[in-house]
Amino acid sequence: MHKQLMRKMEHWMAQHMKFFNARIVSRILQGAISFAALVLCIAPAHAARVCNVTDYGAKGDGVTKNTRAIQNAIDACAAKGGGTVRLAAGRFLTGPIVLKSHITLEVDSGATLLGSQDKSDYPKVEELREPALQALVSAANAEHIAIRGGGTIDGNGKPWWDAVYAHRAGANFIPAMRPRLVFFDRCKHILIEDMTIQNSASWQVVPYDSDDVVIRNGRILAPARSPNTDGIDPFSSSHVRISHMTIDVGDDNVAIKSGQPGSPGPDSPSTDITMTDCTFLHGHGMSMGSEIAGGVERVRARRIHFEHTGNGVRIKSGRDRGGDIGNFDFRDLTMDGVGTPIQITEYYPRIPKHDTAQPVTRLTPRFHDIRISHLKATGAKEAGIVLGLPESPIASLTLDHVEIAAQKGMIVRNATVTAHDLNVTVKTGEPFTLLENARVVRK
């Protein structure tokens, strides 16, 4: 391989000699060959280094707690410059583990990394600028991390779900702190592929203030009635690519966030996020928000299929948690049995029947430049909700080649909708209900 690369480089340089001074070409060639040789020598060393957790005392019997053994394997691999930490066949029970730079966590197809249900195993930490319990798998200020192998990471979250439902009806209910499943804090160059990630006590995969994140070719699962088990929540993160994922959960299938409610700031935005060729089953839909005090910009979605989700496209915020939110392009969306195919609201969590303008603050949501095209939805309950604030109407919402069949029509308030080939058919009422400061402009 080394010789082939050298020959190809020499051939290319020979073809382009006429454009360069001969001495410069010679130096470029020598430097390039030296660099290529160095890469070829170093890369296989990292790739070949494998730290099997069983060599560090781990047992895949589903009973033995392997936290220390797995962490020792990670630390040993990282101390040598990186490599692969491997879980072969078995169920490896563990508390929280921390990944390091240049580490691949390889969970084989016959293996499960199983979260402990002992709440004392999860230390109190700070995540997202608030108190939290440490995630089962996390990394901080690290780079070049991969999670792959075809296996399963299971949060084993039922005790936390049960506790939420046991107390939710109480007048003084406060959601308990629950560990997230996979959490990247200020990391970059992250890859998750060919994995099943499931049953988190809370949010499942969370890149926070991270850059260059790829999540592909896998599944994220939780029972439909499992509270706050969002699938993927990019939070103040950039250059996130989500593709060929099946997400079937109890809350948002994807939720793009940035900044907590009431945040004093500053908050970094989430930007340049793409979702392609995914299937969303049970869940609350493809969401932006609700916590988006830092703003969300440049989100693209292509070829997403929604089946029995509560919502399809969902953009949600409120006066206490908004920012600059826009430049979205969603297209080629199909929806079957979705509750509300389009829900865009600057009121969260509750939508009032009537409202008056409030002073504009740094947390006032500003929705703009949203385009939804080639959407087809059947079996919906309500075609859509588009509700802006009186002090911050929704601007530049375009619906292009959108076809929705629903029980009830679309409600629009404090918003202008530009429509091209928009067809809403309903069983009861009118296709559109235009409330105060609402327009549908057909072109």
N, C-alpha and C positions, 0 to 999 in steps of 0.2 A: 504493500500500500504506500509506503514511504517513497519508493522509487517511482511509482506511478504518478504520485503528486508532483515530484520534482520534474518529471518529464513534461507534465502538463503545463507547469509554470514556465519552464524554459521555452516551450513551444509558443505560449502566449506572448512572452516578452520578445521572442524573435520576430513574431508577426508585427509587433508594434515598435520595432527599433527605429524606424524612420521618424518617429515622432519625438524621440528623446535623444539627448546627448549620450554617446556610448558609455562614458564613465558613469553617468547617473544610472543608466540602465543596469550596469554591472553591479553597482552598489545596492540598488533596489532588489535585484535578483538574489544577491548574497544574503541581504537582510531577511527577505521573505523566506528563503530556504531555511535559514537558521531558525526563524520563528516557527515555521511549520514543523521543523524537526523537534523543537522544544515542545510544542503542543502535542505532537504524536507521542512523545516520550512520557509527558506528564498525564494526559487524559486517561490512558488505559490504567495507570496506577490507581487513580481514584476509582475508576469504574470497577476494577477488579477487587478492591478491598471490600470484603463482606464480613460483617459482624453478626453472626447468628445469635439470637437472644438465648437460645438453649445452651450455648457455650458459656453464658454468663449466669446460668442457674435457673432460667425461666422454664416453667412447665405449662404446657397447653392443656391442662385438665379442667379448666373452667372453675377451679376452686382455689388453687394456690394464687396468692396475691403476688404479682410479678413486677410491681412498680420499680423496686430497686434494681432488679436484674435488667429490665428493659432500659432504664436510664443509664446504667453502667455500660451497656452495649453502645448506646448513643454517644456517651461521653468518650469512650475508648476510640470509637471510629472518628469522632470529631478531633480528638487529640492528635491523630495521625494525618490530619488534613482533609478528612471527609471520606465518605464511602456509603455503603448500603447496610442498613440495619434490617435484618430479615426475620420475619415471623413465618415459619412454615406451618404445616397442618396443626390445628388445635385451636382451643379457645383460651386466650391469654388474658386473664383477669388482671386489671391494673387500676391504680389511681392515676393522677395527672402525671404526664411525661412532657419533657421539654425538648424540642428539636433544635439542632444547631446548624450553622452554615455548612453548606456542601454535604448535607445528609439526605439520603433517600430512605424513607421508611417504606419498606417493601412488605406488604401483607399479602401472602400468597392466596390463591383462590380457595384453598381449603382452610384458611386461617381467619380468626376473628380477634380483633383487639377489643376486649369487653370492659366497659367501664364499671368500676366498683359502685355498689349501691350504699356503701358506708359513707354517710355524709361527712364524717370526720376526716376522710381522706382528702377533702377538697379545701385547701387553705384559702383564707380570705385574701383577696388581692384587689387591685384597682384596674378596671378595664373600662374603656370608653369614658374616662374621667369620672367614674362612679364606683362605689364598692361593689365587689363581685366575688364569686367563687372561681378558683382557677379552673380553666378548661381542661378537658381530658387530654387533648393534644394541643400544644401551643408552641410558639416561637416568638422571640422578641429581638428586634434589631439584627435579624439574620438575613442571609441571602442564599439563593440557589438551593432551595429545598424542594423535594418531591415526595409525594405520597402516592404509591402505585402498587400494582401487583395482582389486582383482580379480587382481593379479599374484602373484608368487612370491618368497619369501625362502628361499634354499637355502644351508644351511650347508656343503655340499660336504664332509661329515665323514668320508668313507671312510678316509683315512689314519689318523685317530685310532682308528677302530674296529679297523682292521687291527693297529695297535700293541697295543691291549688284548688281542686274541685271540692275538697272537704271544707274549705274556709271561704270560698268565693261568695257564697250567699250571705256571709256576715256583713253587718253594717260597717265594720271597721277593717274590711279586707284590704290587706297590702300584699301584693305578690311576693312570694318568698324569693330570696336570691337562689338562683339555680345555675349550675355550671353549664357553660356552652360546650360544644363538642370539639370543634377544631377552630383555633383562634390564632391569627397571625397579627402581631403587633409591630408596626413599623418595619415590615419586611419587604423584600423585593426579589423578583425572579422565582415565583412559586408555581409549582405544577401539581395538580391533583388529577389523576386519570385512572380510568378502569376500576373504580372503587365503588362499593356500596357503603354509604354513610347513613346511619339510621338511629332513631330512638334517642335523640338528645333530650336532656332535661329541659333545655331551652333552645336558643338559636343553634343551628347545626354547623354551618361553615361561615366564618366571619373574617374577612381580610379588613384590618383596621389600619388606616393611614399607611397602606401598602401600595406597591407599584409593580406592574407586570405580573399579573396573576392569571393563570390558565386553569380552568376547571372543565374537564371534558370526558365524554364516553363513560358515564357512570350513572348511579342512581342515588337519590337522597330520599329517605323514606321515614315516615312516622304515621301512627294511626290518625285518622281524620279528626278524632276527638282528643288530640294531645295539645295542650295550651302552649302557644308561643314557639312552636317547633319550626320556625322559618327555615327554608331550605338553604339559600345562600344570601348573605347580607353584606355586600360590599359597603363599608362604612368609611367615608372620607378617603377613598382609594381611587386609583387611576389605572388605566390600561388593563382592564379586567375583561377576559374573554371566557364566555360560558357557552359550551356547545355540546350537542348530542347528549344532553342530560334528561333523564326522567326524574321528575320531582313530584312526590306524592306525600303531602305533609298536613299538619293541623293548622298552619297559619300561612303567611305569605310564601309562595313558591320561591320567588326572589323578591328581596326588598332592598332597594338602594338608599343608603342613609348618609347623613353627615351632620353631626351636632345634635346635642340633647335638647329636649324641651326646656325653655327658659335659659338657654345657654348665654353666658356673658360674652362668649367669643374669646379670641378668634377661633373659627372652625374651618378646617380645610374642606373644599368641595369634593364630591365624587365626580370624576370626569372620564370620558372616553371608555365607555363600557359597551360591550357588544354581546348579544345573546342570539344564537343561531341554532336551528334544527333541534329544538327541545320539545318535550312533551310535559305539560303540567296537568296533573290529575287533581285529587283533592287538595284544597288549599285556598288561599285568598287571592291568588292571581299574581301577575307580574307588576310589582309595585315600585313606585318611587315614593319614599317616605315611610312613616309620617315624620320622623325626626330628620329634618333636612335644613338645619340652621346654617350650615356651610354652603348650601346650594348643591344642585346636580346639573351637570352640563354634558351635552354630547353623548346621548345614549341611543344605541341602534339595536333593533330587534328584527330578525328575519326568520320566517318559516317556523313559527311557534304554534303548536296545537294545544288547545285547552279543552279539557274534558271534565265536566262536573266541578269546576272550580267555582268559588263564590263570586269572583270577579274575573275579568279578562285583563285589559289594561287598567291599571289603578294608580292614579297620581293623587296623593293625599298629603295635606299639611294643615297647619292652623296658625293662628295669630301668635302663638307662643313658640313656634318651632320652624318657621319658614326661612326662605332665602331666595336667591336667584335660581329659578328652576326652568330649564327649557333646552331648546335645540335637540328635540327628540324626533326620531324617525322610526316608526314601527310599521312593518308591512308584511304581507303574506301570512296573515293570522287566521286560523280556523278555530271555531269555538262550538262545542256541542254540549248543550245542557248547562251553560254557564249562567249564573244568577244575573249579573249585570256586566255585559261585555265591555262597556266603557264607563268608568267611574273616575271623574276628575273633579276633585273638591278641595277648596281651600278651607274647609271646615273639618276638623278632626279633634276629638273622636265623635262629636255629635253635630248634626245638621239642624239648625233652628228653622222654624217655619218662617220667621220674620227676623230682620236684622237691620241695623243702621251702621253707617260708616264710623270707623274708629280711627284714631291717629295712626299714621304709618310709622313703624319702628324698624329697627334692623332685623327683627324677626317676622315682619310681615311677608307672607309668601307672595312671590311674583312669578306667575306661570305665563310662559310665552313660547312661541315657535314650536308647537307640537303638531306633528303630522302623523296621521294614521291612515294607511292606504291598503287596499286589497284585503279587507277584513270580511269574513263571512261567518255569521253566527246564527245558529238554529236552536230552538228550544229554550230561549232566555226567559227569565221572569220579567226583567225590566230592561229596555233597550239601552238606557244610559242615564247618567247623572253628570251634568256639567255645571258646577256651582262656584263662581268666583266671589270674592269679598266686595262689598260696595266700594271700599277704598282701594281695591286692587283687582279690577276685573281681569278675567282671563283673556289674553290677547293672542291672536294668531294661532287658533286651533283649526286645523284643516282635516276634514274627513273626505277621503278620495276613494271612490270605488268601495264603498262600505255597504254591506247588506246584512240587515239584522231582522230576524223574526222573533217576536217576543210577546209575552202576555200583555205588557203595558209599554207605553212609549218612552221617549227621552225627555227629561226635564232640563231646561237651560235657564240659568239666572246669572246676571252679572258676567256675561261672556258673549263673545262673537264667534260664531262657528261658520267657517267657509266650507261649503259643501259642493262636491263635484261627484255626480253619480252616487248620491246617498239615497238608499232605499230602506225605510223602516216600515215593517208591516206588523200590526198589532191585532190582538183578539178583542181587546176592550179599550175604549177611549180613543184619543188622538195620537198620531205618531209623535207629535212634538207638543210639549207644553212650555210656552215661552213666558217666563215670569219677568220681574223688573230688570231693566237694562239688558235684555237678551235679544240677540238677532241670529237668524240663520240665513246666510247669504249664499244663494245658489249660483254657481258659475258653470 
